[in-house]
């Protein structure tokens, strides 16, 4: 069992958990994820790691309560425990001195981006960061991200805070970047990748398709990258953003939406 030692509500329906998992914390790196199961009758689902403290033996996750399992998870309190917490899984973000880096994060993935930025800054990079959310109330970790940014832009879908939308990025791209890293909603990562393409900026995306076992056995997380079928859990979750077939990916991610809605309707909080 993996105990919860800290719980914070960062935004509406957005929670931060710090969880005791010494073996996972000892090996976790930015860009990786865990697969957890709350109880014996629960489903397995992935969450990207937002931080890890090997000395304390803890791993931090940030998640939105959007379905039955994540809502159940959000109901847990400090001193409660999670049955399974497997990881770290997937390949870590490539950390080196690139030079000028553009880091774009959206929604709850701001925490995972911050984890990446800490390592990239330590490697000597200059970072321009963009953090977005649907509205002002859902923006998280702005001040923490500011500490690791040479330049920081805030954006919301409705314009309630900072820039409106993501298309202002076009003006920022006039500045030369050696690398772009993005993590967040798939549609956002697709747009960022298409905007960086004409500038020839290498762009890394972090994908989170439907995933079951997390070890490459089930094939549920397959995604087409270039002319190859790749599994996000073992070949990713990071890929060349200019080669991903986003239309196929988004279609696959929506496949179980009706089932998820039924599960929420029947959810009794157990």
Secondary structure, DSSP 8 states (H G I E B T S, - for coil): -EEEEEEEEEETTEEEEEEE-HHHHHH--TT-EEEEESSTT---EEEEEEEEETTTTEEEEEEE--SHHHHHHHT--TT-EESEEEEEES-----S--SEEEEEEEGGGHHHHHHHHHHHHHTT-EEEEEEEESSGGG---HHHHHTT-SEEEEEETTSSSSEESSTTHHHHTTS--SEEEEES-HHHHHHHHHHHHTTT--EEEE-----SSSSSSS-TTEEEETTEEEETTTT-SEEETTTB-HHHHHHHHTTTHHHHHHHHHH----
